[in-house]
Each structure stands twice: as structure tokens, then as C-alpha cells.
Amino acid sequence: MTSCVVAPENAAGPHPRGPSKAGRVALEALDALIAASGPSGGVTLDAWRDAAIAAGVSRAIERPAQRTGFHNARQQLEALGLVEVEGQFVGRARP
């Protein structure tokens, strides 16, 4: 027995998306920190968060809301496989 499932040609399905604006801001802040750290390449989560907030990862005024905005951007970048977090250190994901 066989089945047929009919779906419209333009049906929305899963497709890869890039990072949000906040994600791009956080990623650019990370790239700048990595470039500034030289060969050691050691970037801490705290340094990345502070740099991303300073770069405008969140339009919020209050620090807790800014931290939440950074956290959401970080989760998105990890889910997209663009960054890796190891303990208190962060870096670009290796392909």
C-alpha cells in the first residue's frame, strides 16, 4: 500500500537562516575581540558580552535587559553553529 501527500509548491519548509541583527552585532563583536587577542585567541564570555552590549546588541537601556538580549543572540549563534562555548571561553566554530 502506498500513500500520497499533496503539498503546495510554495509551502514554507525548513530553510537555513542567518543570524538576526542582534546576532550579527554579537558576532562582529566576537570577531573584533578575537582579532585583538592575537595568537592567544582567548576571549571570555564576559568580555564578549560587554563588547556586544557596547556595540548595541540590545536597544534596551537597563543592564538586565541588555544581558538578556546578548543571551538570546548567543543562543542563536550557537544553534546556527557559528560560535562554540567551552567553559568561560568562546570562539568561532570550526567548520
SVG drawing of the C-alpha trace seen along z (x, -y; Angstrom):
<svg xmlns="http://www.w3.org/2000/svg" viewBox="-3 -53 53 55">
<polyline fill="none" stroke="black" stroke-width="0.4" points="0.0,0.0 1.3,-3.5 0.3,-7.0 0.4,-10.3 0.8,-13.6 -0.1,-16.7 1.7,-19.9 1.6,-23.2 4.7,-24.1 5.4,-27.2 4.9,-25.6 7.2,-27.0 9.6,-24.5 12.7,-24.5 15.4,-26.5 18.7,-27.8 18.6,-31.4 21.4,-33.6 21.7,-35.4 19.4,-38.2 20.6,-41.8 21.5,-41.2 23.3,-38.0 25.3,-39.8 26.3,-42.6 27.4,-39.9 29.3,-38.0 31.1,-41.2 32.0,-42.0 33.4,-38.5 35.4,-38.7 36.9,-42.1 37.9,-40.6 39.5,-37.6 41.5,-39.8 42.6,-42.0 43.6,-39.0 46.3,-38.0 47.7,-34.4 46.4,-33.5 42.8,-33.9 41.4,-33.7 38.1,-35.5 35.9,-35.2 32.2,-35.2 32.2,-38.2 34.4,-40.2 32.3,-39.1 29.1,-40.1 30.4,-43.5 31.7,-44.2 28.4,-43.1 26.4,-45.3 28.7,-48.2 28.3,-47.5 24.5,-47.7 23.3,-44.1 20.3,-45.3 18.4,-48.6 17.4,-48.3 18.6,-50.8 18.7,-48.7 21.6,-46.3 19.5,-43.2 17.6,-43.6 20.8,-44.1 22.2,-40.9 19.0,-39.1 19.4,-40.5 23.0,-39.2 22.0,-35.8 19.4,-35.4 21.9,-36.4 24.4,-34.0 21.9,-31.1 21.0,-31.8 24.7,-31.9 25.3,-28.6 22.3,-27.0 23.4,-28.1 26.8,-26.6 28.7,-29.9 30.2,-30.0 31.4,-27.5 31.5,-28.0 33.9,-26.0 33.6,-26.8 34.1,-30.6 35.7,-30.9 34.2,-31.5 35.3,-31.3 34.2,-30.9 33.0,-27.4 35.3,-25.3 33.8,-24.1"/>
</svg>
